[in-house]
Each structure stands twice: as structure tokens, then as C-alpha cells.
Amino acid sequence: MTVASRRSGRIHEIVSFVEKNRESHASRTVCKEMLGDYYVPFDDETREQLEERLAGAAQEQFDYCYDLIR
């Protein structure tokens, strides 16, 4: 598995977790880290923004978000 495909899989895991657990502290912290807002309505636009920000995030910030949901 390449680094890019592993990261893509982890992005999917993070976004799926946030979508399913919108009210959890972990989900809100991921949104705060990536989108700048702790209380963000989760719709299709938010999902796309989160995917884009995670894809472009520094490795340390990305790992932090992944660790939050694991």
C-alpha cells in the first residue's frame, strides 16, 4: 500500500467518523482543527471541505486528527 493510498483511506475513516458521530468531542475537534469552527453543520459542502483540508494538511496535523478518531 502506498503512502498516498493509506492517507486516502484514513481521510475516508476520519470523514466517516465525523459524519456518524457529529456531536462527539473528537468530531468537533477535527472540525476545529481542519475547518476552524468547533460547531459546524455537517452537510455535503462541509464534507468536501473537510476532505480537501485533510488531504492538504501537514502530516503532524493529519496524524493528530486520525488519532482523535481511533
N, C-alpha and C positions, 0 to 999 in steps of 0.2 A: 504494500500500500504506500503510495506516495504521500509526501507531506501535504500537498495540496488536497488530495482526496480525503485524507484524515481530517484536515481542518474543515473541509466542506461538510463532512459527516458530523463533526462537532458543532458546526453552525446550526445544522438541522436539529441536533439534540437540544441546543440552547433555546432556539426559537420555539420548538415544540413544547419544551418545558414551560417557557414563559406563557405561551398560548393556553396551556392546560391549567396552569397554576397562577393566574393573573394577580391574585391577591397575596401571594406569598412574599415574604421579605426578600427571598432570593430573586424572584422575578422582578420585583420593584428595584432592587439594587442593580440588576443587569440593565434595566431601562435607564436608571440614573447614570450609570457608567457610560452607556453607549448613546443614549438619546438626550441626556441632560435633564431629565424630568423623572422624579420618583413616581408620580401619579400620572401615567399616560394611558389614554384609552387604547386598547389593542384592537386595531382593525387592519385591513389589508395594507393600507399605506404605512402604518406603523411596522407591520411585519416586514415589508420591503426595506424600510429604513434600517431596521434592526439587522437584517441580513447584510445590507451594504456596509453598515458600520462595523459589524463583526468581521466581515471579510477584509476590511482595511485597517483593523485595529492592530496596534503593536502587540507582539507576542505575549508580553507580560500582562497586558490588559485583557487580552483574549483568554489567557490561561486563568486569570482571576475570575472572569465570568463563567468559564467552564467549571471551575472548582466550586463555585457557588451552587450550581445546579446538580452537582454529583454528590 
